[in-house]
Amino acid sequence: MEPLQQFTETIMKQAKLDTLPAEVQASLREQLEAQVTRRLGAVIIAALPAGERDAFVSKIEENMSSEQRTALMEEAAKRIPNFQQLLEKTLEDVAVEFLSNMKQ
């Protein structure tokens, strides 16, 4: 299981959504993964030097495979000095927002 999938599984368990019907879980998981992917993309693009942004954006695809996502993340990690901190902060922010919204 790739890190993004592990993250979404953990958040869904914390939100106690792992007891819902499988099709509902799948839909929520897909929405959460899409939200995380969008947020990470925005953070990565903002952190890249201006001259590298267009090249990075051109590699992003709508329905990327886990291998493509992993390769893109590895490339970003090489180009952004504080990538791990940005990644952790973004995941933490998404988790807090998602869990907060689930309580409402």
Secondary structure, DSSP 8 states (H G I E B T S, - for coil): --HHHHHHHHHHHHTT-TTS-HHHHHHHHHHHHHHHHHHHHHHHHHHS-HHHHHHHHHH--TT--HHHHHHHHHHHHHH-TTHHHHHHHHHHHHHHHHHHHHH-
